[in-house]
Amino acid sequence: MLPRPRGRRPGRYTVEFEAPDTDGEFIATALAISALMGGMADAVDTWSEELTRRGMPPAIVLQFQQVADDLADAEHAARRAAANFADYFEDERTIAARGIRIIGTPRRGRRAA
């Protein structure tokens, strides 16, 4: 069964992700994008294998195999983005987990209260 297109034009699919407000939302959304790309890669790969079994010319099937490979690359890139984010902000997240809020840099000449 094919997914139903949403949007104004037939054949278009709408997937929306809200801008993250927290680190957890960012990581969850990046991993959701990764899962979406991986699922699409698997679906296109399975479909291209079926095309091969049905005798579709290799020059045509190759294009869909490339699509599947590109989607798999996107899956890995989104997963790396989540991991890089977590690594980049590891110290800040550790500090925040201890209950310390980082709200900015103190201005010169002002003492922290």
C-alpha positions as CSV (number, residue, x, y, z in Angstrom):
1,M,0.0,0.0,0.0
2,L,1.3,3.4,-0.9
3,P,1.2,6.4,1.5
4,R,-1.4,9.0,0.7
5,P,0.0,12.3,-0.7
6,R,-0.7,15.3,1.4
7,G,-0.4,18.9,0.2
8,R,-1.7,20.7,-2.9
9,R,-0.2,18.7,-5.7
10,P,-0.7,14.9,-6.2
11,G,2.4,13.0,-5.5
12,R,3.8,15.4,-2.9
13,Y,4.3,14.2,0.7
14,T,4.5,16.6,3.6
15,V,6.7,15.9,6.5
16,E,7.0,18.6,9.0
17,F,9.4,19.0,11.9
18,E,9.0,21.8,14.5
19,A,12.1,23.8,15.4
20,P,13.5,22.4,18.6
21,D,13.2,24.3,21.9
22,T,15.5,21.9,23.9
23,D,18.5,19.8,23.4
24,G,16.3,16.7,23.8
25,E,13.9,17.8,21.1
26,F,16.8,18.5,18.7
27,I,18.3,15.0,19.3
28,A,14.9,13.3,19.1
29,T,14.1,15.1,15.8
30,A,17.5,14.3,14.3
31,L,17.0,10.7,15.2
32,A,13.4,10.7,13.8
33,I,14.8,12.2,10.5
34,S,17.4,9.4,10.5
35,A,14.8,6.7,11.0
36,L,12.6,8.3,8.2
37,M,15.5,8.3,5.8
38,G,16.5,4.8,6.7
39,G,12.9,3.5,6.2
40,M,12.7,5.2,2.9
41,A,16.0,3.8,1.8
42,D,14.8,0.3,2.7
43,A,11.6,0.8,0.9
44,V,13.2,2.0,-2.3
45,D,15.9,-0.7,-2.1
46,T,13.2,-3.4,-1.8
47,W,11.2,-1.9,-4.7
48,S,14.3,-1.7,-6.9
49,E,15.0,-5.4,-6.2
50,E,11.5,-6.2,-7.3
51,L,12.0,-4.2,-10.5
52,T,15.1,-6.3,-11.2
53,R,13.2,-9.6,-10.6
54,R,10.6,-8.4,-13.1
55,G,13.2,-7.8,-15.7
56,M,13.4,-4.0,-15.7
57,P,16.5,-2.8,-17.6
58,P,19.5,-2.3,-15.3
59,A,20.0,1.3,-16.5
60,I,16.6,2.2,-15.0
61,V,16.9,0.2,-11.8
62,L,20.4,1.7,-11.2
63,Q,18.8,5.1,-10.7
64,F,16.6,3.8,-7.9
65,Q,19.5,1.9,-6.3
66,Q,21.3,5.3,-6.3
67,V,18.3,6.9,-4.6
68,A,18.3,4.2,-1.9
69,D,22.1,4.7,-1.4
70,D,21.6,8.5,-1.1
71,L,18.8,8.0,1.4
72,A,21.0,5.7,3.5
73,D,23.7,8.4,3.4
74,A,21.1,10.9,4.7
75,E,20.1,8.4,7.4
76,H,23.7,8.2,8.6
77,A,24.2,12.0,8.3
78,A,21.2,12.7,10.5
79,R,22.4,10.2,13.1
80,R,25.9,11.8,13.0
81,A,24.3,15.3,13.5
82,A,22.5,14.0,16.7
83,A,25.8,12.5,18.0
84,N,27.8,15.6,17.1
85,F,25.3,17.8,18.9
86,A,25.5,15.7,22.0
87,D,29.3,15.6,21.9
88,Y,29.6,19.4,21.2
89,F,27.3,20.3,24.1
90,E,28.3,17.5,26.5
91,D,29.9,19.9,29.1
92,E,26.9,22.3,29.0
93,R,24.4,19.4,29.4
94,T,26.4,18.0,32.3
95,I,26.4,21.4,34.0
96,A,22.7,21.8,33.3
97,A,22.0,18.4,34.7
98,R,23.5,19.5,38.0
99,G,21.0,22.4,38.1
100,I,23.2,25.2,37.0
101,R,21.7,27.5,34.4
102,I,24.0,29.2,31.9
103,I,22.2,32.4,30.8
104,G,25.0,34.3,29.1
105,T,28.3,36.0,29.7
106,P,28.7,38.5,32.5
107,R,29.3,42.1,31.2
108,R,32.6,43.8,32.1
109,G,32.5,45.8,35.2
110,R,29.5,44.0,36.6
111,R,29.7,41.4,39.3
112,A,27.5,38.4,39.4
113,A,25.0,38.6,42.2
